[in-house]
């Protein structure tokens, strides 16, 4: 197991003995952080909808029954939620970009050869190798592991 990538001369055994290798074990923490951002974004959207509903109810009142301080408070609150949503979206875009970069750096590099019976895992993606490999790079895009020749 490795927090980052793995580089080996030979992976597995010629006899086909099961070999397990796991790179990018810290992916779960990064994905949990992203999930937290998604929850925060959902919460901000919910709060914004509540403010908009309150604003609509206020606008249905006769003008003389609309307190100026309430109108100002709703406008400020709405602006605050819009700013927070923009901030969270920027963080999510940055996180997605960082994750894409990390996927390319957290690889399993087989310099010489790999043997059948290898179970590779990069982050949450797994691949069972049932054939012999030459010099290879095992990479993931977050959905599947691909084998690229070196």
Backbone as CSV, one residue per row, in Angstrom:
resi,resn,N_x,N_y,N_z,CA_x,CA_y,CA_z,C_x,C_y,C_z
1,UNK,0.837,-1.183,0.000,0.000,0.000,0.000,0.881,1.246,0.000
2,UNK,0.425,2.236,-0.735,1.183,3.471,-0.807,0.228,4.659,-0.892
3,UNK,0.578,5.694,-0.180,-0.216,6.919,-0.208,-0.154,7.553,-1.599
4,UNK,0.963,7.374,-2.262,1.164,7.980,-3.587,1.291,6.891,-4.638
5,UNK,2.195,7.064,-5.592,2.394,6.080,-6.645,3.405,5.025,-6.235
6,UNK,3.531,4.018,-7.093,4.441,2.899,-6.824,5.275,2.652,-8.079
7,UNK,6.570,2.417,-7.871,7.458,2.072,-8.988,8.187,0.795,-8.599
8,UNK,8.044,-0.239,-9.448,8.687,-1.521,-9.167,9.406,-2.010,-10.421
9,UNK,10.439,-2.794,-10.197,11.142,-3.407,-11.317,10.267,-4.525,-11.895
10,UNK,9.845,-5.445,-11.012,8.997,-6.567,-11.402,7.816,-6.617,-10.437
11,UNK,6.636,-6.872,-10.980,5.435,-6.948,-10.151,4.842,-8.335,-10.263
12,UNK,4.629,-8.957,-9.128,4.062,-10.298,-9.105,5.141,-11.350,-9.119
13,UNK,4.700,-12.582,-9.388,5.626,-13.716,-9.405,5.348,-14.583,-10.635
14,UNK,6.415,-15.133,-11.217,6.283,-15.976,-12.411,5.363,-17.162,-12.151
15,UNK,5.274,-17.602,-10.896,4.417,-18.737,-10.555,2.937,-18.349,-10.525
16,UNK,2.628,-17.064,-10.670,1.233,-16.620,-10.670,0.656,-16.396,-9.284
17,UNK,1.508,-16.376,-8.286,1.056,-16.141,-6.920,0.322,-14.799,-6.845
18,UNK,-0.789,-14.795,-6.150,-1.584,-13.567,-6.037,-0.760,-12.460,-5.383
19,UNK,-0.752,-11.313,-6.023,-0.020,-10.151,-5.521,-0.987,-8.968,-5.511
20,UNK,-1.068,-8.301,-4.378,-1.952,-7.138,-4.252,-1.105,-5.885,-4.097
21,UNK,-1.425,-4.869,-4.887,-0.716,-3.606,-4.806,-1.766,-2.488,-4.839
22,UNK,-1.615,-1.532,-3.920,-2.609,-0.462,-3.790,-1.894,0.889,-3.700
23,UNK,-2.115,1.717,-4.698,-1.538,3.060,-4.732,-2.635,4.089,-4.487
24,UNK,-2.234,5.287,-4.071,-3.139,6.411,-3.876,-4.218,6.081,-2.836
25,UNK,-3.748,5.591,-1.695,-4.681,5.231,-0.620,-5.326,6.456,0.010
26,UNK,-4.788,7.643,-0.227,-5.359,8.868,0.331,-6.519,9.422,-0.477
27,UNK,-6.910,8.734,-1.543,-7.998,9.215,-2.389,-9.295,9.364,-1.605
28,UNK,-9.562,8.443,-0.712,-10.802,8.497,0.070,-10.961,9.818,0.809
29,UNK,-9.864,10.322,1.373,-9.915,11.601,2.092,-10.236,12.750,1.143
30,UNK,-9.633,12.739,-0.040,-9.908,13.788,-1.021,-11.361,13.740,-1.487
31,UNK,-11.869,12.537,-1.716,-13.256,12.408,-2.154,-14.226,12.812,-1.046
32,UNK,-13.868,12.522,0.203,-14.712,12.934,1.331,-14.758,14.457,1.413
33,UNK,-13.620,15.103,1.168,-13.572,16.564,1.160,-14.475,17.121,0.060
34,UNK,-14.421,16.512,-1.113,-15.270,16.942,-2.227,-16.739,16.721,-1.891
35,UNK,-17.058,15.594,-1.276,-18.440,15.327,-0.875,-18.914,16.367,0.140
36,UNK,-18.020,16.793,1.020,-18.360,17.843,1.982,-18.673,19.155,1.283
37,UNK,-17.917,19.473,0.234,-18.182,20.683,-0.540,-19.539,20.603,-1.234
38,UNK,-19.870,19.417,-1.750,-21.163,19.224,-2.405,-22.300,19.447,-1.409
39,UNK,-22.145,18.899,-0.199,-23.182,19.091,0.832,-23.326,20.558,1.204
40,UNK,-22.197,21.244,1.339,-22.240,22.677,1.660,-22.943,23.447,0.555
41,UNK,-22.649,23.091,-0.687,-23.269,23.766,-1.824,-24.785,23.535,-1.823
42,UNK,-25.197,22.306,-1.569,-26.627,22.000,-1.487,-27.289,22.814,-0.382
43,UNK,-26.624,22.910,0.754,-27.160,23.676,1.888,-27.311,25.148,1.506
44,UNK,-26.300,25.704,0.849,-26.366,27.111,0.441,-27.499,27.350,-0.548
45,UNK,-27.704,26.408,-1.471,-28.809,26.531,-2.423,-30.158,26.503,-1.685
46,UNK,-30.286,25.609,-0.714,-31.521,25.535,0.079,-31.773,26.849,0.814
47,UNK,-30.720,27.384,1.421,-30.864,28.636,2.154,-31.235,29.782,1.213
48,UNK,-30.635,29.790,0.039,-30.944,30.823,-0.945,-32.411,30.732,-1.375
49,UNK,-32.895,29.532,-1.562,-34.304,29.359,-1.948,-35.236,29.869,-0.846
50,UNK,-34.871,29.636,0.401,-35.680,30.142,1.522,-35.709,31.673,1.520
51,UNK,-34.560,32.269,1.254,-34.483,33.731,1.206,-35.330,34.259,0.049
52,UNK,-35.239,33.598,-1.105,-36.030,34.028,-2.260,-37.526,33.887,-1.981
53,UNK,-37.920,32.793,-1.300,-39.326,32.613,-0.927,-39.783,33.733,-0.001
54,UNK,-38.957,34.053,0.983,-39.295,35.138,1.916,-39.401,36.464,1.165
55,UNK,-38.506,36.668,0.218,-38.523,37.897,-0.572,-39.812,37.987,-1.400
56,UNK,-40.223,36.864,-1.996,-41.456,36.848,-2.784,-42.672,37.151,-1.903
57,UNK,-42.712,36.563,-0.712,-43.820,36.827,0.216,-43.840,38.293,0.619
58,UNK,-42.679,38.847,0.832,-42.582,40.255,1.222,-43.078,41.160,0.085
59,UNK,-42.723,40.810,-1.150,-43.141,41.620,-2.289,-44.651,41.538,-2.539
60,UNK,-45.286,40.513,-2.023,-46.737,40.389,-2.157,-47.480,41.291,-1.165
61,UNK,-46.762,41.791,-0.181,-47.353,42.706,0.799,-47.489,44.099,0.187
62,UNK,-48.465,44.881,0.664,-48.559,46.271,0.194,-47.267,47.019,0.549
63,UNK,-46.851,47.958,-0.304,-45.586,48.680,-0.082,-45.462,49.308,1.303
64,UNK,-46.552,49.777,1.877,-46.453,50.400,3.197,-46.254,49.382,4.325
65,UNK,-46.385,48.083,4.022,-46.186,47.046,5.046,-44.883,46.283,4.830
66,UNK,-43.986,46.844,4.022,-42.680,46.225,3.764,-41.618,47.019,4.509
67,UNK,-41.173,46.503,5.639,-40.142,47.227,6.398,-38.829,47.322,5.606
68,UNK,-38.289,48.523,5.521,-37.046,48.743,4.779,-35.906,47.889,5.318
69,UNK,-35.830,47.760,6.648,-34.732,46.972,7.230,-34.839,45.497,6.843
70,UNK,-36.067,44.994,6.686,-36.247,43.598,6.273,-35.848,43.428,4.809
71,UNK,-36.196,44.387,3.976,-35.821,44.349,2.564,-34.297,44.352,2.440
72,UNK,-33.648,45.225,3.200,-32.180,45.303,3.174,-31.549,44.015,3.689
73,UNK,-32.120,43.474,4.751,-31.588,42.235,5.342,-31.699,41.075,4.345
74,UNK,-32.835,40.971,3.676,-33.017,39.907,2.686,-32.042,40.080,1.515
75,UNK,-31.855,41.302,1.060,-30.920,41.568,-0.043,-29.500,41.199,0.374
76,UNK,-29.100,41.571,1.582,-27.760,41.245,2.071,-27.599,39.727,2.188
77,UNK,-28.612,39.049,2.746,-28.546,37.596,2.933,-28.460,36.888,1.584
78,UNK,-29.248,37.352,0.621,-29.225,36.757,-0.708,-27.839,36.934,-1.338
79,UNK,-27.271,38.109,-1.233,-25.930,38.369,-1.761,-24.899,37.468,-1.089
80,UNK,-25.028,37.327,0.233,-24.113,36.455,0.985,-24.166,35.016,0.448
81,UNK,-25.381,34.495,0.221,-25.516,33.121,-0.272,-24.979,32.988,-1.701
82,UNK,-25.220,33.985,-2.554,-24.668,33.950,-3.910,-23.139,33.922,-3.868
83,UNK,-22.550,34.732,-3.000,-21.087,34.763,-2.880,-20.553,33.428,-2.371
84,UNK,-21.235,32.866,-1.388,-20.809,31.579,-0.818,-20.915,30.462,-1.865
85,UNK,-21.978,30.496,-2.664,-22.149,29.497,-3.724,-21.020,29.626,-4.744
86,UNK,-20.690,30.842,-5.140,-19.593,31.059,-6.092,-18.271,30.559,-5.511
87,UNK,-18.053,30.817,-4.226,-16.829,30.362,-3.549,-16.754,28.840,-3.533
88,UNK,-17.861,28.178,-3.209,-17.880,26.715,-3.154,-17.680,26.104,-4.544
89,UNK,-18.286,26.707,-5.564,-18.105,26.203,-6.931,-16.647,26.328,-7.360
90,UNK,-16.008,27.430,-6.990,-14.591,27.611,-7.323,-13.741,26.555,-6.617
91,UNK,-14.058,26.281,-5.353,-13.322,25.243,-4.617,-13.523,23.882,-5.260
92,UNK,-14.749,23.601,-5.710,-15.028,22.310,-6.342,-14.280,22.178,-7.664
93,UNK,-14.220,23.254,-8.449,-13.472,23.217,-9.705,-11.990,23.006,-9.439
94,UNK,-11.475,23.681,-8.428,-10.073,23.531,-8.060,-9.801,22.103,-7.594
95,UNK,-10.714,21.562,-6.808,-10.574,20.199,-6.301,-10.603,19.192,-7.450
96,UNK,-11.499,19.391,-8.410,-11.583,18.491,-9.563,-10.301,18.555,-10.393
97,UNK,-9.769,19.752,-10.572,-8.527,19.922,-11.327,-7.367,19.254,-10.594
98,UNK,-7.309,19.448,-9.283,-6.256,18.834,-8.474,-6.362,17.315,-8.524
99,UNK,-7.573,16.800,-8.442,-7.783,15.356,-8.465,-7.330,14.779,-9.800
100,UNK,-7.653,15.447,-10.892,-7.234,14.989,-12.209,-5.711,14.935,-12.297
101,UNK,-5.056,15.941,-11.751,-3.593,15.981,-11.740,-3.034,14.855,-10.876
102,UNK,-3.656,14.621,-9.742,-3.186,13.565,-8.838,-3.335,12.186,-9.460
103,UNK,-4.414,11.974,-10.212,-4.592,10.689,-10.890,-3.416,10.401,-11.821
104,UNK,-2.911,11.432,-12.492,-1.799,11.230,-13.414,-0.472,11.001,-12.688
105,UNK,-0.354,11.478,-11.445,0.896,11.316,-10.708,0.908,10.063,-9.837
106,UNK,-0.248,9.602,-9.420,-0.338,8.438,-8.536,-0.618,7.203,-9.388
107,UNK,0.451,6.626,-9.873,0.375,5.506,-10.815,1.166,4.322,-10.254
108,UNK,1.026,3.210,-10.939,1.850,2.036,-10.649,2.713,1.829,-11.889
109,UNK,4.021,1.985,-11.709,4.950,1.852,-12.831,5.690,0.520,-12.708
110,UNK,5.584,-0.285,-13.748,6.273,-1.573,-13.816,7.410,-1.390,-14.825
111,UNK,8.633,-1.339,-14.327,9.784,-1.013,-15.169,10.154,-2.168,-16.110
112,UNK,10.136,-3.390,-15.608,10.589,-4.516,-16.424,9.416,-5.398,-16.863
113,UNK,8.759,-6.072,-15.906,7.635,-6.937,-16.268,6.704,-7.186,-15.083
114,UNK,5.505,-7.621,-15.425,4.506,-7.992,-14.433,3.937,-9.343,-14.809
115,UNK,3.504,-10.083,-13.808,3.030,-11.445,-14.040,1.539,-11.574,-13.746
116,UNK,0.905,-12.611,-14.315,-0.515,-12.836,-14.014,-0.720,-13.024,-12.503
117,UNK,-1.928,-12.703,-12.050,-2.247,-12.874,-10.628,-2.088,-11.590,-9.829
118,UNK,-1.883,-10.484,-10.527,-1.714,-9.206,-9.839,-3.079,-8.545,-9.676
119,UNK,-3.345,-8.108,-8.473,-4.551,-7.310,-8.202,-4.067,-5.895,-7.923
120,UNK,-4.347,-4.981,-8.864,-3.908,-3.589,-8.734,-5.084,-2.733,-8.300
121,UNK,-4.802,-1.825,-7.398,-5.809,-0.855,-6.999,-5.146,0.515,-6.939
122,UNK,-5.782,1.472,-7.593,-5.341,2.864,-7.531,-6.546,3.649,-7.038
123,UNK,-6.431,4.197,-5.847,-7.587,4.861,-5.249,-8.688,3.850,-5.040
124,UNK,-9.856,4.113,-5.605,-11.000,3.216,-5.462,-11.173,2.275,-6.652
125,UNK,-10.317,2.388,-7.658,-10.436,1.569,-8.861,-9.508,0.365,-8.772
126,UNK,-10.012,-0.770,-9.236,-9.228,-2.003,-9.162,-9.174,-2.683,-10.527
127,UNK,-8.119,-3.456,-10.729,-7.939,-4.206,-11.969,-7.195,-5.495,-11.641
128,UNK,-7.708,-6.596,-12.142,-7.067,-7.901,-11.986,-6.288,-8.181,-13.262
129,UNK,-4.982,-8.424,-13.149,-4.140,-8.693,-14.311,-4.038,-10.207,-14.496
130,UNK,-4.466,-10.688,-15.656,-4.455,-12.133,-15.906,-3.455,-12.515,-16.997
131,UNK,-2.658,-11.544,-17.428,-1.666,-11.807,-18.471,-0.340,-11.149,-18.090
132,UNK,0.710,-11.577,-18.779,2.027,-11.005,-18.484,2.127,-9.600,-19.076
133,UNK,2.824,-8.728,-18.352,3.014,-7.344,-18.785,4.475,-7.084,-19.081
134,UNK,4.701,-6.253,-20.063,6.046,-5.722,-20.295,6.133,-4.423,-19.501
135,UNK,7.117,-3.593,-19.778,7.210,-2.307,-19.090,5.896,-1.538,-19.276
136,UNK,5.272,-1.184,-18.168,3.933,-0.603,-18.224,3.713,0.448,-17.154
137,UNK,2.704,1.254,-17.423,2.239,2.244,-16.473,0.752,1.978,-16.267
138,UNK,0.359,1.751,-15.035,-1.043,1.553,-14.720,-1.566,2.868,-14.157
139,UNK,-2.556,3.426,-14.835,-3.083,4.738,-14.471,-4.600,4.658,-14.356
140,UNK,-5.170,5.628,-13.652,-6.618,5.696,-13.562,-7.084,7.096,-13.913
141,UNK,-8.293,7.153,-14.408,-8.937,8.429,-14.678,-10.032,8.684,-13.631
142,UNK,-10.078,7.843,-12.625,-11.091,7.951,-11.581,-12.238,6.990,-11.801
143,UNK,-12.281,6.373,-12.983,-13.363,5.430,-13.292,-12.848,4.022,-13.522
144,UNK,-11.655,3.931,-14.118,-11.082,2.613,-14.396,-9.562,2.734,-14.475
145,UNK,-8.913,1.588,-14.333,-7.456,1.545,-14.465,-7.134,1.116,-15.887
146,UNK,-6.191,1.813,-16.494,-5.759,1.485,-17.845,-4.284,1.140,-17.817
147,UNK,-3.884,0.262,-18.716,-2.479,-0.138,-18.838,-1.893,0.561,-20.050
148,UNK,-0.830,1.331,-19.825,-0.152,2.037,-20.912,1.271,1.493,-21.008
149,UNK,1.698,1.114,-22.205,3.090,0.639,-22.351,4.068,1.786,-22.127
150,UNK,5.225,1.439,-21.553,6.290,2.436,-21.346,7.185,2.504,-22.568
